[in-house]
Amino acid sequence: MPISLPLERRYSVADVRADWRADFEVDCYRSAIAHARRLFLVATLLNAVALVAYDLPLFLNGLHDTHPRYFDLLVWRIVNMTTVGAYLLVSARLNASIGNLPQLRNLSWIAIVLAIGLGAWHAILSQRGVVDFSIYTMVLFFVAVLMVTPGRGRIWVYPIGLIALLTGVALVQSDKLVASAVSVNALCVTVCAMFASQVSHVAAIRNFVLRRTLDEERCGADQLLRKIMPDSIADRLKHGDQHVVEFHDEVTVLFADVVGFTKLASELEPSRLINLLETLFKAFDDLADDFGVEKIKTVGDAYMAAAGVPEAVPDHAERVARMALAMMATCERIGAESAMPLYLRVGIATGPAISGVIAQKKFAYDLWGDTVNTASRMETSGVVGRIHVTEQVRTRLSHRFHFELRGSLDVKGKGAMPSFFLIGDQTAVAA
């Protein structure tokens, strides 16, 4: 089924479905924290560069004696690098294990408190009367604020941040020309950041919506494939296996046919007829799941199933026998409930078979081989309301089930062969 969302239109929060909102917020927080960690890492590296390029030459040349605040700055850099580095490690570990929104918000608030604490401590260290943020602390603080701001409100963080910055510049910088230049630069950077933030937010919405839509489409396609294929075969097809053919040493195949269905089709309304057949086959599908039997296909009013495919199981014959008995009882029950004369004719055979996927456009999982043909012959030559089986089936199950000799059956290509009717479980028959 094609994706219904156009790829090139503008997306907004309204495109995020109500049942996606919680996941969208978590996704945004995780993304913001990941981006913040990268920025914090850059800030830490810048401190390291300044430490090597600025502080170390001062120390080696003895110029720190003429810079009375050198040691204050050195301590500031080391504490800044250590604190931000510790936050990077903690946030990376928490973000990998946290899956709920409140804890992610707490992780963001920690960054804000950390930024304010560093800024205040730096102000005290520099012995000024106003908060003196370094460029690294400003990055840390600003990104942390953005992390806990909803998408629609983020646009207001930028002008508020600009006002705070200009206020700080006016308080600290006495040269009006320098203050004006810094203010103009800050305004230009803020405007660019506002547009970049909006573009980033719209891109985040678009990517999330398309990703979730693709996930749902993929999940729906996967569920559809598993309805028509065994799980192991569906997995092979999904992984690109184009040649799915397997030989099975021993499987048990069942064919069941609704007797007199052609007559029913001429007497019932089409809708009622289809509903009746759907009810019957759905009940058979449930029985197949209960007994561990693989449904192969339905053709008109015929139902085919097998055990021992695609994975071999030691009790394949017993599984099919119990399912066949249950199918007989189910058909009788549904016939009584619908007041319709429903009767089954069932054939079972055991032996080797080949399974595989045929066609390239409309996949179908099927079985081939002499065992399949024999099971089909058992069904067509059987008796209404009875389960007709081969001698191989009777031999495998004689210790658990009761059988009745049918007689000799002439099978095309195989000649005369004995056949039997499955009566029921020995315990049930004895009771």
C-alpha positions in Angstrom: 0.0 0.0 0.0 1.6 3.4 -1.0 2.4 6.0 1.5 -0.3 8.7 1.6 1.9 11.5 2.9 3.4 13.8 0.3 7.2 14.2 0.7 7.6 17.8 -0.4 4.9 19.7 1.5 5.4 21.7 4.8 4.8 19.8 8.0 3.6 21.0 11.3 2.7 19.7 14.8 -0.8 19.1 13.5 0.6 16.3 11.3 1.6 14.4 14.4 -1.3 12.1 15.2 -2.7 12.2 18.8 -1.5 8.6 19.4 2.0 9.6 18.3 2.4 12.7 20.5 4.1 11.1 23.5 6.6 9.2 21.3 7.2 12.4 19.3 8.1 14.4 22.4 10.4 11.7 23.6 12.0 11.5 20.1 12.5 15.3 20.1 14.0 15.2 23.6 16.4 12.4 22.7 17.4 14.3 19.5 17.9 17.6 21.4 20.0 15.9 24.1 22.1 14.2 21.4 22.7 17.5 19.7 23.4 19.2 23.0 26.0 16.6 23.8 27.8 17.4 20.6 27.7 21.1 21.4 29.0 20.5 24.9 31.7 18.4 23.5 32.8 21.2 21.2 32.7 23.6 24.1 34.9 21.3 26.1 37.3 20.9 23.2 37.4 24.7 22.8 38.4 25.0 26.5 41.1 22.5 25.9 42.4 24.4 22.9 42.4 27.6 24.9 44.2 25.9 27.7 47.0 24.7 25.3 47.2 27.7 23.0 46.7 30.5 25.6 47.3 29.3 29.2 50.3 27.1 28.6 52.4 29.7 26.7 51.6 32.2 29.5 52.9 29.7 32.0 56.0 28.7 30.1 57.1 32.3 29.4 56.4 33.4 32.9 53.9 36.0 31.7 51.4 34.8 34.3 53.1 37.1 36.7 51.9 40.1 34.7 48.4 38.6 34.5 47.0 38.6 38.1 43.8 36.8 37.1 45.7 34.0 35.2 45.2 31.4 37.9 41.5 32.3 38.3 41.0 31.7 34.6 43.0 28.5 34.7 40.9 27.2 37.5 37.8 28.2 35.7 38.8 26.4 32.5 39.6 23.2 34.4 36.4 23.2 36.4 34.4 24.0 33.3 35.9 21.2 31.3 35.5 18.7 34.2 31.9 19.6 34.9 30.7 19.7 31.3 32.7 16.5 30.6 31.0 14.8 33.5 27.6 15.9 32.2 28.4 14.5 28.8 29.2 11.1 30.3 26.1 11.0 32.6 23.7 12.2 29.9 25.0 9.7 27.4 24.5 6.9 29.8 21.0 8.1 31.0 19.8 8.8 27.5 20.6 5.3 26.4 18.5 3.8 29.2 15.7 6.3 29.8 12.5 5.9 27.8 10.0 8.2 29.5 9.5 12.0 29.1 9.7 13.1 32.7 13.2 11.7 33.2 14.4 13.2 29.9 13.1 16.6 31.1 15.0 16.1 34.4 18.1 15.4 32.4 17.6 18.7 30.6 16.9 20.7 33.7 20.2 19.4 35.2 22.0 21.0 32.3 20.2 24.3 33.0 21.1 24.2 36.7 24.7 23.2 35.8 25.0 26.2 33.4 23.6 28.7 36.0 25.9 27.3 38.6 28.9 27.6 36.5 28.0 31.1 35.4 27.4 32.2 39.0 30.6 30.6 40.2 32.6 32.3 37.4 31.1 35.7 38.4 32.2 35.2 41.9 35.6 34.0 40.8 36.1 37.1 38.6 35.0 39.3 41.5 32.5 41.2 39.5 29.1 42.5 40.6 27.3 41.0 37.6 27.0 37.5 36.2 29.9 37.1 33.8 29.1 34.2 31.4 32.0 32.9 29.3 31.1 31.9 25.7 31.2 28.2 26.7 28.8 28.6 29.6 26.5 30.6 27.3 26.4 27.8 24.8 25.7 25.3 27.6 22.9 27.4 29.1 21.2 28.4 25.9 21.1 24.9 24.5 19.9 23.5 27.8 17.0 26.0 27.8 16.0 25.0 24.3 16.0 21.4 25.3 13.1 21.9 27.7 11.2 24.4 25.6 8.2 23.1 23.6 8.6 23.4 19.8 6.0 26.2 19.5 7.7 28.2 22.3 11.2 27.9 21.2 10.9 30.8 18.8 10.5 33.1 21.9 13.7 31.8 23.6 15.9 33.5 21.0 14.6 37.1 21.5 14.6 36.5 25.3 18.2 35.3 25.1 19.1 38.3 22.9 17.7 40.7 25.5 19.6 39.0 28.3 22.8 39.1 26.3 22.4 42.8 25.4 21.6 43.6 29.0 24.8 41.9 30.1 26.8 43.7 27.4 25.4 47.1 28.5 26.3 46.4 32.1 29.8 45.1 31.5 31.0 47.1 28.5 31.5 50.8 29.1 32.6 51.6 25.5 29.3 52.4 23.6 30.8 51.7 20.2 32.0 48.3 21.2 28.6 47.6 22.9 26.8 48.6 19.7 29.0 46.4 17.5 28.4 43.4 19.8 24.7 44.1 19.8 24.4 44.2 16.0 26.4 41.0 15.7 24.2 39.3 18.4 21.0 40.5 16.6 22.2 39.0 13.3 23.2 35.7 14.8 19.9 35.5 16.7 17.8 36.1 13.6 19.7 33.4 11.7 19.4 31.0 14.7 15.6 31.6 14.8 15.2 30.6 11.2 17.5 27.7 11.5 15.6 26.5 14.6 12.3 26.7 12.7 13.8 24.8 9.7 15.2 22.2 12.1 11.9 21.8 14.0 9.9 21.4 10.7 12.5 18.8 9.5 12.2 16.9 12.8 8.4 16.7 12.4 8.6 15.7 8.8 11.2 13.0 9.6 9.2 11.7 12.5 5.9 11.5 10.7 7.4 9.8 7.6 9.4 7.4 9.7 6.3 6.4 11.8 4.2 6.1 8.6 6.8 3.9 7.0 7.0 1.8 10.2 3.2 1.3 10.1 3.2 0.5 6.4 6.1 -2.0 6.9 4.3 -3.6 9.9 1.1 -3.9 7.9 2.9 -5.5 5.0 4.7 -7.8 7.4 1.4 -8.9 9.1 -0.2 -9.5 5.6 2.8 -11.6 4.5 2.6 -13.7 7.7 -1.1 -14.3 7.1 -0.3 -16.0 3.8 3.1 -17.5 4.6 4.6 -19.5 7.5 6.7 -17.1 9.7 10.0 -18.7 8.8 9.3 -18.4 5.1 8.1 -14.8 5.5 11.4 -14.0 7.2 13.4 -15.5 4.4 11.4 -13.5 1.7 11.8 -10.3 3.7 15.6 -10.8 3.7 15.7 -11.2 -0.1 15.7 -15.0 -0.5 14.3 -15.5 -4.0 14.6 -19.3 -4.1 12.5 -20.8 -1.2 12.4 -24.6 -1.9 12.8 -27.3 0.8 12.6 -31.1 0.8 10.9 -32.8 3.8 11.6 -36.4 4.6 8.2 -36.9 6.3 5.1 -34.8 6.6 1.4 -35.4 7.0 -1.0 -33.8 4.5 -4.7 -33.2 5.0 -7.3 -32.4 2.4 -10.9 -31.6 3.4 -13.9 -30.9 1.2 -17.3 -29.6 2.0 -19.7 -32.2 0.5 -22.6 -30.8 -1.5 -21.2 -27.2 -1.6 -22.1 -26.8 -5.3 -25.8 -27.5 -4.4 -25.6 -25.0 -1.5 -24.2 -22.4 -3.8 -27.2 -22.6 -6.1 -29.7 -22.4 -3.2 -28.2 -19.7 -1.0 -27.7 -16.0 -1.5 -24.0 -15.2 -2.3 -23.5 -13.1 0.8 -24.9 -15.8 3.1 -22.9 -18.5 1.3 -19.6 -16.6 1.7 -20.3 -15.9 5.3 -21.0 -19.6 6.0 -17.8 -20.6 4.3 -15.8 -17.9 6.0 -17.1 -19.0 9.4 -16.2 -22.6 8.7 -12.7 -21.9 7.4 -11.9 -19.5 10.2 -12.8 -22.2 12.6 -10.5 -24.6 10.8 -7.7 -21.9 10.9 -8.2 -21.7 14.7 -7.9 -25.5 14.9 -4.7 -25.4 12.9 -3.2 -22.9 15.3 -4.3 -25.0 18.3 -2.9 -28.3 17.0 0.3 -26.8 15.5 -0.7 -27.5 11.9 0.2 -25.3 8.9 -2.6 -24.1 6.7 -1.5 -24.4 3.1 -4.4 -23.0 1.1 -8.1 -23.1 0.3 -9.4 -23.7 -3.2 -13.1 -23.1 -3.4 -14.7 -25.3 -0.7 -11.5 -27.4 -0.3 -9.1 -26.9 2.6 -5.5 -28.1 2.7 -3.2 -28.3 5.7 0.0 -30.1 6.7 2.2 -30.7 9.7 6.0 -31.1 9.6 6.4 -28.0 7.3 8.2 -25.7 7.2 9.9 -27.1 10.4 10.0 -30.8 11.0 8.1 -32.1 14.1 8.1 -35.7 15.3 4.4 -35.9 16.0 3.2 -34.5 12.6 0.8 -37.4 12.0 -0.8 -37.1 15.4 -1.3 -33.4 15.1 -3.2 -33.8 11.7 -5.3 -36.7 13.0 -6.5 -34.7 16.0 -7.2 -31.7 13.9 -9.2 -33.8 11.4 -11.3 -35.2 14.2 -11.9 -31.7 15.6 -12.8 -30.5 12.1 -15.5 -33.1 11.8 -17.0 -32.0 15.1 -16.7 -28.3 14.2 -18.4 -28.8 10.8 -21.3 -30.6 12.5 -21.6 -27.8 15.1 -21.6 -25.0 12.6 -24.1 -26.9 10.4 -26.5 -27.3 13.3 -26.1 -23.6 14.3 -26.7 -22.3 10.7 -29.4 -24.9 10.0 -27.4 -26.0 6.9 -26.5 -29.5 5.9 -22.7 -29.3 6.2 -20.6 -32.5 5.9 -16.9 -33.0 5.4 -14.9 -35.6 3.5 -11.3 -35.8 4.7 -8.2 -37.5 3.3 -4.8 -37.8 5.1 -1.4 -39.2 3.9 2.1 -39.3 5.3 5.4 -39.3 3.5 8.0 -37.0 1.8 7.1 -33.8 0.2 8.6 -30.6 -1.4 7.6 -27.2 -0.1 8.3 -23.8 -1.6 7.1 -20.4 -2.8 5.8 -20.1 -6.3 5.2 -17.1 -8.5 7.0 -13.7 -8.4 4.1 -11.3 -8.2 1.5 -13.1 -6.0 3.4 -15.3 -3.7 1.9 -18.6 -2.6 3.4 -21.2 -0.3 2.5 -24.7 -1.5 3.4 -28.4 -1.3 4.2 -30.9 -4.0 4.9 -34.6 -4.3 3.4 -38.0 -4.2 2.3 -37.6 -0.6 0.2 -34.6 -1.6 -1.4 -36.4 -4.5 -2.1 -39.4 -2.3 -3.8 -37.3 0.3 -5.9 -35.6 -2.3 -6.9 -39.1 -3.7 -7.8 -40.2 -0.1 -10.2 -37.3 0.1 -11.8 -37.6 -3.3 -12.3 -41.4 -2.9 -13.4 -41.1 0.7 -16.8 -41.3 2.4 -18.9 -38.4 3.5 -18.4 -37.7 7.2 -15.4 -39.9 7.5 -11.6 -39.5 7.6 -9.9 -41.6 5.0 -6.1 -42.3 5.6 -3.3 -44.4 4.2 -1.6 -47.4 5.7 1.4 -45.3 6.6 -0.8 -43.0 8.8 -2.5 -46.0 10.4 0.9 -47.6 11.2 2.3 -44.4 12.9 -0.9 -43.8 15.0 -2.2 -47.4 15.7 -1.0 -47.1 19.3 -3.0 -43.9 20.0 -6.0 -44.1 17.6 -8.6 -46.6 16.5 -8.9 -47.3 12.8 -11.3 -49.3 10.6 -10.1 -51.1 7.5 -11.7 -49.5 4.3 -10.3 -52.0 1.9 -8.1 -51.9 -1.2 -7.9 -48.6 -3.2 -6.6 -48.3 -6.7 -4.3 -45.2 -6.8 -3.2 -43.9 -10.1 0.5 -44.7 -10.6 0.7 -46.8 -7.5 -1.8 -49.6 -8.0 -3.9 -51.1 -5.3 -3.1 -50.0 -1.8 -4.9 -50.6 1.6 -6.7 -47.7 3.2 -8.4 -47.1 6.6 -10.9 -44.8 8.3 -9.8 -42.9 11.4 -12.4 -43.6 14.1 -11.0 -41.6 17.0 -8.7 -41.4 20.0 -8.4 -44.8 21.8 -9.2 -43.2 25.2 -12.3 -41.4 23.7 -13.5 -44.5 21.9 -13.1 -46.7 25.0 -15.1 -44.2 27.1 
